[in-house]
Amino acid sequence: MKPTIAITVGDYNGIGPEVALKAVASPLLRRICTPVLVGPEVIFERVAIRSALRTRFVPFPSREGGNGRTVQVLEPPGNDPVRFSPGKLSAYAGAAAGAAIRTSVDLVLGGGAGALVTAPVSKHALHLAGINAPGQTELLQRLTRSPSVAMILVCGSFRVGLVTIHTPVRNVARELTAGLLLERVTVIERALRTDWRIRSPRIAVLALNPHAGEQGDIGNEEQRVIIPVTAALRKKGMRLEGPFPADAFFARYTPGTYDAVIAMYHDQGLIPLKMTARGRAVNVSAGLPIVRTSPDHGTAFDIAGRSIADPASMIEAVRTAVALSSHRRRTAREEAR
């Protein structure tokens, strides 16, 4: 039986609804899952017309949801006003994005869908709407009451997990504590075993400073935090190597050499991954009680409303969600024996 996958509207003044609609129109995705769009139906209708997509919408749940061009839509509760203005920052769009996330989380936790795929949101629009979270990852952690979560960006066998996530560069060294590193590596290693079913993951750990700190001459975070934590985790049986200087590591890295790479901050790991992915990377939230993925791009306000957005990353996000949810169910069955 095909799994049901919830796909949020994202910021409706960005490209979220467009890439979501283009993705669910893909025959490939219709073969592997039943998509449910979560957000204001009027937005999907308007974007479908703009994008010349002959899509018919029906309320969720419906038996028609997997048939041809018919797509199920789940409207979040309430009658919040819709102010559709592509390319414009708006508290209304931020509120709709937040409502879609909350509704989707409830749906997946309640068993109505097998996984969640979130379209891109504007953090500033969320904040304008009174939703105070650094990003969707942190909001999902709060909504699911998860003790710890980690972001993993994926392109095939190239996986990069982040220690600090949406942290200003000037604050990275201060936030890089032994406790945080221990938590994030543990969550990522667990996800590799549970969601990707890699029995004994081999993980590369990057240094924070140039030349891995030069024995403390160019920063002491390696000596003070990274080396002790990785040593402690090796004693527990994790297959960790490093810390490696990031520039030299990626200069010779071939995807598949390691099952994952642990980067200390956002751009350190995501620049090489996104250069490799060329618009097809997927963001995976590890540590949640639900499977959640998202495209690797943002709202792209500059092209919103022009019907030129590429749905490749959204399609990959849905495909990844289907695969990971299947892997997780299989792992859970095995662990329950």
Secondary structure, 3 states (H helix, E strand, C coil): CCCEEEEECCCCCCCHHHHHHHHHCCHHHHHHCEEEEECCHHHHHHHHHHCCCCCEEEECCCHHHHCCCEEEEECCCCCCCCCCCCCCCCHHHHHHHHHHHHHHHHHHHCCCCCEEECCCCCHHHHHHCCCCCCCHHHHHHHHHCCCCCEEEEEECCEEEEECCCCCCHHHHHHHCCHHHHHHHHHHHHHHHHHCCCCCCCEEEEECCCHHHHHHHCCCCHHHHHHHHHHHHHHHCCCEEEEEECHHHHHHHCCCCCCCEEEECCHHHHHHHHHHHHCCCCEEEEECCCCCEEEECCCCCHHHCCCCCCCCHHHHHHHHHHHHHHHHHHHHHHHHHC
